[in-house]
Amino acid sequence: DGITLHLINHPSHKLTHGDAYNLNTLVIGLMVGVNALLGFPWLVAATVRSLAHLHALADKDKNGKIESVYETRLTNLFVHSLILCSIFVLPWLKLIPVPVLYGVFLYMGVSSLNSNQFYGRLQMFFMQPSRFPDTPYTKHTDTNTMRLYTGIQLFFFLLLYVVKSIKMIAIAFPVVIAICIPVRLYILPKFMTHNELVLLDGDDDEIKKYIRLHQLDEDEDENGV
């Protein structure tokens, strides 16, 4: 749930309602306890569905970047009301083939990939540099550095998938995620500069600040200052 909250509230999504991570964690913890006592299912993260919902309410530019999001509680109310109503039509829902349901989830996941920077950089492994999209990290970062960073991300992604798939060690899934933090803070800076890391995984505000300073330095060089 915490991962889903951080993904949804990423600065690139330009949400304005603010966040309340501690309050959300408290409410979820209380509800898990109550549900356990009553024999109800626990709350689980709905990352793919949440991202699909956000993108459905977003206005995007021609490059697929979010410009604004129509923030409303009504869509969530309607969605969960329909989920509640589904209890009364279970005999008919059982008639839906399971592959159809998997197809819906697959579509929701794939439709969210185009806005994912990691997925975009994976595609660049199979592109000529001249075909790279016009982004700050392709313009101001060395190609080998960008591919090294993407390769490290891919390694941890595959490691997470392997750990999750092996039942005997699946409980270590959060540990692998936690290892990513010291890797980013202490190991990657030994191979990449601060500016390269900002361009590859920084917030939009940090990237815009770097571009302004870089443009200012170029203007001073051209003017002979």
LUMNUGU-239185 format. One line per 3 residues: number of its first residue (from 1); their letters; for each residue x negated, y, z of N, C-alpha, C. Coordinates in Angstrom, 2 decimals. Example, Ala and Ser with C-alpha at 12.3 -4.5 7.8 and 13.67 -1.06 7.14 Angstrom:
1> AS> -13.19/-5.69/7.80/-12.30/-4.50/7.80/-13.20/-3.30/7.80 | -12.85/-2.25/7.08/-13.67/-1.06/7.14/-12.90/0.03/7.87;
This chain:
1> DGI> -0.83/-1.21/0.00/0.00/0.00/0.00/-0.86/1.25/0.00 | -1.97/1.21/0.75/-2.85/2.37/0.79/-3.47/2.65/-0.56 | -3.84/1.58/-1.29/-4.41/1.75/-2.62/-3.39/2.39/-3.55;
4> TLH> -2.15/1.92/-3.48/-1.09/2.48/-4.32/-0.87/3.95/-4.02 | -0.87/4.31/-2.73/-0.69/5.71/-2.34/-1.80/6.59/-2.92 | -3.04/6.12/-2.83/-4.15/6.92/-3.35/-4.11/7.02/-4.87;
7> LIN> -3.71/5.97/-5.55/-3.61/6.02/-7.01/-2.53/7.01/-7.45 | -1.39/6.96/-6.79/-0.28/7.84/-7.17/-0.63/9.29/-6.89 | -1.30/9.55/-5.77/-1.59/10.92/-5.36/-2.93/11.42/-5.89;
10> HPS> -3.49/10.75/-6.90/-4.76/11.22/-7.49/-4.57/12.61/-8.08 | -5.55/13.50/-7.90/-5.40/14.88/-8.40/-5.06/14.98/-9.88 | -5.48/14.00/-10.69/-5.20/14.06/-12.13/-3.71/13.96/-12.42;
13> HKL> -2.92/13.47/-11.46/-1.48/13.36/-11.66/-0.75/14.67/-11.37 | -1.47/15.63/-10.75/-0.94/16.98/-10.54/0.39/16.99/-9.77 | 0.47/16.14/-8.77/1.65/16.15/-7.90/1.56/17.31/-6.92;
16> THG> 2.69/17.89/-6.59/2.70/19.08/-5.72/3.38/18.83/-4.38 | 3.98/17.65/-4.19/4.74/17.42/-2.96/3.85/17.17/-1.75 | 2.55/16.97/-1.96/1.66/16.68/-0.83/1.68/15.21/-0.49;
19> DAY> 0.89/14.83/0.50/0.83/13.43/0.91/0.91/13.32/2.43 | 1.17/12.11/2.90/1.27/11.85/4.34/0.83/10.42/4.59 | -0.46/10.16/4.36/-0.97/8.80/4.44/-0.75/8.18/5.82;
22> NLN> -1.06/8.94/6.88/-0.93/8.39/8.23/0.52/8.11/8.58 | 1.42/9.01/8.20/2.84/8.80/8.48/3.36/7.60/7.70 | 2.96/7.49/6.44/3.39/6.34/5.63/2.91/5.03/6.24;
25> TLV> 1.64/5.01/6.69/1.10/3.79/7.30/1.85/3.43/8.57 | 2.19/4.45/9.38/2.94/4.21/10.60/4.32/3.63/10.31 | 5.03/4.24/9.35/6.38/3.76/9.01/6.33/2.34/8.46;
28> IGL> 5.36/2.07/7.57/5.24/0.73/6.99/4.92/-0.30/8.07 | 4.02/0.08/9.01/3.68/-0.83/10.11/4.89/-1.17/10.97 | 5.70/-0.16/11.28/6.90/-0.39/12.09/7.90/-1.28/11.35;
31> MVG> 8.06/-1.02/10.04/9.03/-1.81/9.27/8.56/-3.25/9.10 | 7.25/-3.46/8.97/6.74/-4.83/8.88/7.04/-5.59/10.17 | 6.86/-4.91/11.31/7.16/-5.54/12.59/8.63/-5.88/12.73;
34> VNA> 9.49/-4.94/12.36/10.94/-5.17/12.46/11.37/-6.28/11.51 | 10.88/-6.24/10.27/11.25/-7.26/9.29/10.79/-8.65/9.74 | 9.61/-8.72/10.36/9.10/-10.02/10.83/10.01/-10.58/11.92;
37> LLG> 10.48/-9.73/12.82/11.36/-10.18/13.90/12.71/-10.66/13.37 | 13.18/-10.03/12.29/14.50/-10.37/11.74/14.43/-11.42/10.64 | 13.23/-11.83/10.29/13.09/-12.84/9.24/13.21/-12.27/7.84;
40> FPW> 13.07/-10.94/7.70/13.14/-10.32/6.39/11.75/-10.32/5.75 | 11.68/-10.22/4.43/10.35/-10.16/3.77/9.62/-8.87/4.12 | 8.29/-8.96/4.13/7.46/-7.79/4.42/7.43/-6.85/3.21;
43> LVA> 7.08/-5.61/3.50/6.86/-4.65/2.42/5.55/-4.97/1.71 | 5.55/-4.87/0.41/4.33/-5.10/-0.36/4.13/-3.93/-1.33 | 2.89/-3.76/-1.74/2.58/-2.68/-2.68/3.20/-2.97/-4.05;
46> ATV> 3.67/-1.93/-4.70/4.24/-2.04/-6.05/3.47/-1.12/-6.97 | 2.17/-1.41/-7.13/1.27/-0.50/-7.83/1.69/-0.27/-9.28 | 1.89/-1.36/-10.02/2.21/-1.23/-11.45/3.54/-0.50/-11.63;
49> RSL> 4.55/-0.90/-10.85/5.86/-0.27/-10.98/5.81/1.21/-10.59 | 5.02/1.52/-9.56/4.91/2.91/-9.11/4.23/3.78/-10.17 | 3.16/3.26/-10.77/2.47/4.01/-11.82/3.36/4.18/-13.05;
52> AHL> 4.10/3.12/-13.41/5.01/3.22/-14.55/6.10/4.26/-14.29 | 6.58/4.31/-13.05/7.60/5.29/-12.67/7.05/6.71/-12.77 | 5.81/6.90/-12.31/5.18/8.23/-12.37/5.01/8.68/-13.81;
55> HAL> 4.50/7.79/-14.67/4.27/8.17/-16.07/5.58/8.42/-16.81 | 6.65/7.75/-16.39/7.95/7.98/-17.03/8.48/9.38/-16.73 | 8.07/9.95/-15.61/8.54/11.28/-15.21/7.54/12.39/-15.57;
58> ADK> 6.46/12.04/-16.27/5.39/12.99/-16.53/5.50/13.61/-17.92 | 5.09/14.88/-18.01/4.88/15.55/-19.29/3.40/15.48/-19.60 | 3.06/15.02/-20.82/1.66/14.82/-21.17/1.28/15.63/-22.40;
61> DKN> -0.02/15.93/-22.51/-0.50/16.63/-23.70/-0.77/15.61/-24.81 | -1.31/16.07/-25.92/-1.53/15.19/-27.07/-2.58/14.12/-26.80 | -3.44/14.35/-25.77/-4.46/13.36/-25.42/-3.98/12.38/-24.36;
64> GKI> -2.73/12.52/-23.94/-2.18/11.61/-22.94/-2.44/12.01/-21.51 | -3.04/13.20/-21.29/-3.30/13.66/-19.93/-2.04/14.30/-19.36 | -1.80/14.05/-18.10/-0.59/14.56/-17.44/-0.72/16.06/-17.21;
67> ESV> 0.29/16.80/-17.64/0.34/18.24/-17.40/1.22/18.58/-16.20 | 2.28/17.83/-16.02/3.16/18.03/-14.88/4.02/16.79/-14.70 | 4.58/16.66/-13.50/5.44/15.52/-13.19/6.73/16.06/-12.58;
70> YET> 7.86/15.57/-13.08/9.15/15.94/-12.51/9.34/15.12/-11.24 | 9.15/15.77/-10.10/9.18/15.07/-8.82/10.60/15.08/-8.24 | 11.16/13.89/-8.08/12.52/13.76/-7.58/12.66/12.45/-6.83;
73> RLT> 13.55/12.43/-5.86/13.85/11.21/-5.12/15.01/10.44/-5.75 | 15.71/11.06/-6.68/16.90/10.44/-7.24/16.58/9.15/-8.00 | 15.49/9.18/-8.80/15.16/7.99/-9.58/14.84/6.81/-8.65;
76> NLF> 14.09/7.07/-7.58/13.80/5.99/-6.63/15.09/5.48/-5.97 | 16.00/6.41/-5.65/17.27/6.02/-5.05/18.06/5.12/-6.00 | 18.13/5.51/-7.28/18.87/4.71/-8.25/18.23/3.34/-8.46;
79> VHS> 16.89/3.32/-8.57/16.18/2.05/-8.80/16.44/1.08/-7.66 | 16.28/1.56/-6.42/16.45/0.65/-5.29/17.91/0.33/-5.03 | 18.81/1.19/-5.44/20.23/0.85/-5.36/20.56/-0.29/-6.31;
82> LIL> 19.96/-0.26/-7.50/20.16/-1.36/-8.46/19.55/-2.66/-7.93 | 18.39/-2.53/-7.25/17.79/-3.72/-6.65/18.73/-4.32/-5.60 | 19.35/-3.45/-4.80/20.32/-3.93/-3.81/21.51/-4.60/-4.49;
85> CSI> 21.99/-4.01/-5.57/23.13/-4.60/-6.29/22.79/-5.95/-6.90 | 21.49/-6.16/-7.19/21.11/-7.42/-7.81/21.38/-8.62/-6.91 | 21.51/-8.38/-5.60/21.82/-9.47/-4.68/23.15/-10.13/-5.04;
88> FVL> 24.06/-9.32/-5.55/25.41/-9.82/-5.83/25.53/-10.48/-7.21 | 24.47/-10.44/-7.99/24.52/-11.06/-9.32/23.41/-12.09/-9.49 | 22.96/-12.66/-8.37/21.88/-13.64/-8.44/22.18/-14.83/-9.35;
91> PWL> 23.43/-15.34/-9.37/23.70/-16.46/-10.28/23.43/-16.13/-11.75 | 23.66/-14.87/-12.14/23.41/-14.47/-13.53/21.93/-14.18/-13.75 | 21.27/-13.63/-12.74/19.84/-13.34/-12.88/19.02/-14.62/-13.06;
94> KLI> 19.50/-15.71/-12.46/18.79/-16.98/-12.59/18.77/-17.49/-14.02 | 19.66/-16.95/-14.84/19.73/-17.38/-16.24/18.66/-16.71/-17.10 | 18.04/-15.65/-16.57/16.99/-14.96/-17.33/15.72/-15.81/-17.33;
97> PVP> 15.17/-16.14/-18.48/13.95/-16.97/-18.53/12.79/-16.26/-17.83 | 11.99/-17.02/-17.11/10.84/-16.46/-16.40/9.86/-15.76/-17.35 | 9.58/-16.31/-18.56/8.67/-15.60/-19.48/9.14/-14.19/-19.82;
100> VLY> 10.47/-13.98/-19.83/10.99/-12.64/-20.10/10.58/-11.68/-18.97 | 10.67/-12.14/-17.74/10.28/-11.30/-16.60/8.78/-11.00/-16.65 | 7.98/-12.03/-16.97/6.54/-11.81/-17.10/6.24/-10.81/-18.22;
103> GVF> 7.03/-10.88/-19.28/6.85/-9.94/-20.39/7.12/-8.51/-19.97 | 8.13/-8.31/-19.12/8.44/-6.97/-18.62/7.28/-6.43/-17.79 | 6.76/-7.27/-16.88/5.64/-6.83/-16.04/4.40/-6.58/-16.89;
106> LYM> 4.19/-7.41/-17.91/3.04/-7.21/-18.79/3.16/-5.88/-19.53 | 4.35/-5.58/-20.02/4.57/-4.32/-20.73/4.31/-3.13/-19.80 | 4.80/-3.22/-18.56/4.60/-2.12/-17.61/3.12/-1.90/-17.33;
109> GVS> 2.36/-2.99/-17.24/0.93/-2.85/-16.99/0.18/-2.29/-18.19 | 0.48/-2.82/-19.38/-0.22/-2.38/-20.59/0.11/-0.92/-20.90 | 1.37/-0.51/-20.69/1.77/0.86/-20.99/1.07/1.88/-20.10;
112> SLN> 0.53/1.43/-18.96/-0.18/2.34/-18.06/-1.68/2.41/-18.36 | -2.17/1.55/-19.27/-3.60/1.48/-19.52/-4.15/2.69/-20.26 | -3.36/3.28/-21.15/-3.88/4.35/-22.01/-4.37/5.55/-21.21;
115> SNQ> -3.81/5.75/-20.01/-4.24/6.89/-19.19/-5.35/6.50/-18.21 | -5.84/5.26/-18.31/-6.86/4.77/-17.38/-8.24/5.00/-17.99 | -9.08/5.78/-17.30/-10.40/6.11/-17.83/-11.29/4.87/-17.94;
118> FYG> -11.19/3.98/-16.98/-11.99/2.76/-17.00/-11.70/1.94/-18.26 | -10.43/1.79/-18.59/-10.03/1.05/-19.79/-10.56/1.76/-21.04 | -10.50/3.09/-21.04/-11.00/3.84/-22.18/-12.49/3.65/-22.37;
121> RLQ> -13.26/3.63/-21.27/-14.71/3.44/-21.39/-15.07/2.01/-21.76 | -14.22/1.05/-21.38/-14.46/-0.33/-21.83/-14.35/-0.42/-23.35 | -13.38/0.29/-23.91/-13.21/0.29/-25.36/-14.43/0.89/-26.06;
124> MFF> -15.12/1.81/-25.39/-16.28/2.48/-26.00/-17.47/1.55/-26.14 | -17.47/0.40/-25.44/-18.52/-0.59/-25.66/-18.51/-1.08/-27.11 | -17.36/-1.00/-27.74/-17.22/-1.52/-29.10/-17.05/-0.41/-30.13;
127> MQP> -17.43/0.81/-29.74/-17.34/1.96/-30.64/-18.72/2.52/-30.94 | -18.86/3.13/-32.08/-20.04/3.92/-32.36/-19.92/5.24/-31.59 | -21.02/5.79/-31.07/-20.95/7.05/-30.32/-20.24/8.16/-31.07;
130> SRF> -20.34/8.16/-32.40/-19.69/9.22/-33.17/-18.16/9.12/-33.12 | -17.65/7.97/-32.68/-16.21/7.74/-32.61/-15.66/7.92/-31.20 | -16.53/8.30/-30.27/-16.07/8.49/-28.89/-15.05/9.62/-28.82;
133> PDT> -14.05/9.50/-27.95/-13.09/10.60/-27.78/-13.77/11.82/-27.17 | -13.19/12.97/-27.36/-13.76/14.22/-26.88/-13.38/14.43/-25.42 | -14.23/13.96/-24.51/-14.00/14.09/-23.07/-15.26/14.64/-22.42;
136> PYT> -15.15/15.19/-21.21/-16.36/15.74/-20.55/-17.45/14.70/-20.35 | -17.08/13.46/-19.99/-18.14/12.47/-19.73/-18.79/11.94/-21.00 | -18.12/12.05/-22.16/-18.77/11.65/-23.40/-19.65/12.78/-23.96;
139> KHT> -19.30/14.03/-23.65/-20.04/15.18/-24.17/-21.28/15.49/-23.33 | -21.20/15.27/-22.01/-22.27/15.73/-21.11/-23.01/14.59/-20.41 | -22.66/13.34/-20.73/-23.31/12.19/-20.08/-23.99/11.31/-21.12;
142> DTN> -25.17/10.82/-20.80/-25.89/9.91/-21.69/-25.09/8.63/-21.89 | -25.07/8.12/-23.12/-24.28/6.94/-23.45/-24.69/5.74/-22.62 | -26.00/5.52/-22.44/-26.46/4.37/-21.66/-26.04/4.49/-20.19;
145> TMR> -26.08/5.70/-19.66/-25.63/5.91/-18.28/-24.15/5.61/-18.13 | -23.36/6.08/-19.08/-21.92/5.84/-19.04/-21.63/4.33/-19.12 | -22.36/3.62/-19.98/-22.13/2.19/-20.11/-22.62/1.43/-18.88;
148> LYT> -23.69/1.90/-18.25/-24.16/1.27/-17.01/-23.10/1.41/-15.92 | -22.54/2.60/-15.79/-21.51/2.84/-14.78/-20.29/1.96/-15.06 | -19.88/1.89/-16.32/-18.73/1.07/-16.69/-19.01/-0.41/-16.46;
151> GIQ> -20.23/-0.84/-16.72/-20.61/-2.24/-16.48/-20.53/-2.60/-15.00 | -20.96/-1.67/-14.14/-20.88/-1.91/-12.69/-19.41/-2.01/-12.26 | -18.58/-1.12/-12.80/-17.15/-1.20/-12.51/-16.57/-2.54/-12.96;
154> LFF> -16.95/-2.98/-14.15/-16.45/-4.24/-14.69/-16.88/-5.42/-13.83 | -18.11/-5.37/-13.32/-18.61/-6.44/-12.45/-17.74/-6.55/-11.20 | -17.45/-5.42/-10.55/-16.64/-5.45/-9.33/-15.20/-5.84/-9.64;
157> FLL> -14.69/-5.43/-10.80/-13.34/-5.83/-11.19/-13.25/-7.34/-11.34 | -14.23/-7.94/-12.03/-14.23/-9.39/-12.21/-14.44/-10.11/-10.88 | -15.28/-9.52/-10.02/-15.52/-10.12/-8.71/-14.24/-10.14/-7.88;
160> LYV> -13.49/-9.04/-7.93/-12.21/-8.99/-7.23/-11.26/-10.05/-7.75 | -11.23/-10.21/-9.06/-10.32/-11.19/-9.66/-10.70/-12.61/-9.24 | -12.00/-12.89/-9.22/-12.46/-14.23/-8.84/-12.12/-14.50/-7.38;
163> VKS> -12.41/-13.52/-6.51/-12.12/-13.69/-5.08/-10.63/-13.91/-4.86 | -9.81/-13.13/-5.57/-8.36/-13.25/-5.42/-7.85/-14.61/-5.90 | -8.51/-15.17/-6.90/-8.02/-16.40/-7.52/-8.40/-17.65/-6.73;
166> IKM> -9.42/-17.57/-5.88/-9.86/-18.73/-5.09/-9.23/-18.64/-3.70 | -8.32/-19.51/-3.41/-7.54/-19.41/-2.18/-8.42/-19.46/-0.92 | -9.51/-20.21/-0.97/-10.36/-20.36/0.22/-11.02/-19.05/0.62;
169> IAI> -11.27/-18.15/-0.34/-11.95/-16.89/-0.03/-11.09/-15.68/-0.35 | -9.82/-15.91/-0.70/-8.95/-14.79/-1.09/-8.79/-13.76/0.02 | -8.95/-14.20/1.28/-8.80/-13.27/2.40/-9.89/-12.20/2.40;
172> AFP> -10.98/-12.44/1.65/-12.09/-11.48/1.58/-11.84/-10.39/0.56 | -10.68/-10.37/-0.07/-10.35/-9.36/-1.08/-10.58/-7.93/-0.56 | -10.07/-7.55/0.64/-10.32/-6.19/1.13/-11.80/-5.90/1.39;
175> VVI> -12.56/-6.94/1.72/-13.99/-6.75/1.99/-14.72/-6.31/0.72 | -14.36/-6.94/-0.40/-14.99/-6.58/-1.68/-14.66/-5.13/-2.02 | -13.42/-4.71/-1.78/-13.05/-3.31/-2.02/-13.86/-2.39/-1.14;
178> AIC> -14.05/-2.77/0.13/-14.82/-1.94/1.07/-16.28/-1.81/0.64 | -16.83/-2.87/0.02/-18.23/-2.83/-0.42/-18.43/-1.78/-1.51 | -17.38/-1.48/-2.26/-17.50/-0.49/-3.32/-17.86/0.90/-2.78;
181> IPV> -17.48/1.17/-1.54/-17.73/2.51/-0.97/-19.22/2.77/-0.78 | -19.98/1.89/-0.05/-21.43/2.16/0.06/-22.17/2.09/-1.27 | -21.66/1.24/-2.19/-22.29/1.18/-3.52/-22.19/2.53/-4.20;
184> RLY> -21.02/3.16/-4.13/-20.81/4.47/-4.76/-21.59/5.57/-4.04 | -21.65/5.51/-2.71/-22.26/6.60/-1.95/-23.78/6.52/-1.90 | -24.34/5.30/-1.87/-25.77/5.18/-1.58/-26.58/4.51/-2.70;
187> ILP> -25.96/3.67/-3.51/-26.72/2.94/-4.53/-26.65/3.64/-5.89 | -25.46/4.02/-6.32/-25.34/4.66/-7.63/-26.14/5.96/-7.74 | -26.21/6.80/-6.68/-27.01/8.03/-6.80/-28.49/7.79/-7.06;
190> KFM> -28.97/6.56/-6.82/-30.37/6.25/-7.11/-30.62/6.05/-8.60 | -29.55/5.78/-9.36/-29.68/5.52/-10.79/-29.07/6.62/-11.65 | -28.23/7.45/-11.04/-27.53/8.50/-11.79/-27.59/9.80/-11.02;
193> THN> -27.54/10.89/-11.75/-27.56/12.20/-11.12/-26.19/12.53/-10.54 | -26.18/13.54/-9.67/-24.91/13.98/-9.08/-23.94/14.45/-10.15 | -24.44/15.18/-11.13/-23.57/15.70/-12.19/-22.96/14.57/-13.03;
196> ELV> -23.76/13.54/-13.30/-23.23/12.41/-14.07/-22.11/11.69/-13.31 | -22.29/11.53/-12.02/-21.26/10.88/-11.21/-20.00/11.73/-11.12 | -20.18/13.05/-11.05/-19.01/13.94/-11.03/-18.23/13.80/-12.32;
199> LLD> -18.93/13.76/-13.45/-18.25/13.66/-14.74/-17.55/12.30/-14.91 | -18.12/11.26/-14.32/-17.58/9.92/-14.52/-16.45/9.57/-13.56 | -16.51/10.07/-12.34/-15.44/9.70/-11.39/-15.01/10.84/-10.48;
202> GDD> -15.36/12.08/-10.86/-14.97/13.21/-10.04/-13.54/13.65/-10.29 | -13.04/14.49/-9.39/-11.71/15.06/-9.58/-11.75/16.09/-10.71 | -10.59/16.41/-11.23/-10.50/17.36/-12.33/-11.11/18.71/-11.96;
205> DEI> -10.89/19.16/-10.72/-11.42/20.45/-10.29/-12.95/20.44/-10.29 | -13.55/19.33/-9.83/-15.01/19.23/-9.83/-15.55/19.23/-11.25 | -14.89/18.53/-12.14/-15.33/18.46/-13.53/-15.23/19.83/-14.19;
208> KKY> -14.11/20.53/-13.96/-13.94/21.87/-14.54/-15.01/22.83/-14.00 | -15.35/22.72/-12.72/-16.40/23.57/-12.14/-17.74/23.30/-12.80 | -18.06/22.01/-13.02/-19.32/21.66/-13.68/-19.36/22.23/-15.09;
211> IRL> -18.25/22.10/-15.83/-18.22/22.58/-17.21/-18.39/24.09/-17.26 | -17.77/24.81/-16.32/-17.93/26.27/-16.28/-19.38/26.65/-16.02 | -20.01/25.99/-15.06/-21.41/26.29/-14.75/-22.32/25.92/-15.90;
214> HQL> -22.03/24.79/-16.55/-22.84/24.35/-17.69/-22.70/25.34/-18.84 | -21.49/25.82/-19.08/-21.26/26.79/-20.16/-21.95/28.10/-19.84 | -21.94/28.50/-18.55/-22.61/29.73/-18.14/-24.11/29.64/-18.37;
217> DED> -24.70/28.47/-18.04/-26.14/28.28/-18.25/-26.48/28.34/-19.74 | -25.63/27.76/-20.57/-25.88/27.80/-22.02/-25.80/29.23/-22.55 | -24.84/30.01/-22.05/-24.71/31.40/-22.49/-25.93/32.21/-22.08;
220> EDE> -26.45/31.96/-20.88/-27.65/32.69/-20.42/-28.86/32.31/-21.26 | -28.97/31.04/-21.62/-30.10/30.60/-22.46/-30.03/31.25/-23.83 | -28.81/31.34/-24.38/-28.65/31.96/-25.70/-28.99/33.46/-25.66;
223> NGV> -28.71/34.10/-24.55/-28.97/35.53/-24.41/-30.39/35.82/-23.94 | -31.15/34.73/-23.68/-32.53/34.93/-23.27/-32.69/35.42/-21.86 | -31.72/35.14/-21.00/-31.79/35.59/-19.60/-32.65/34.61/-18.82;
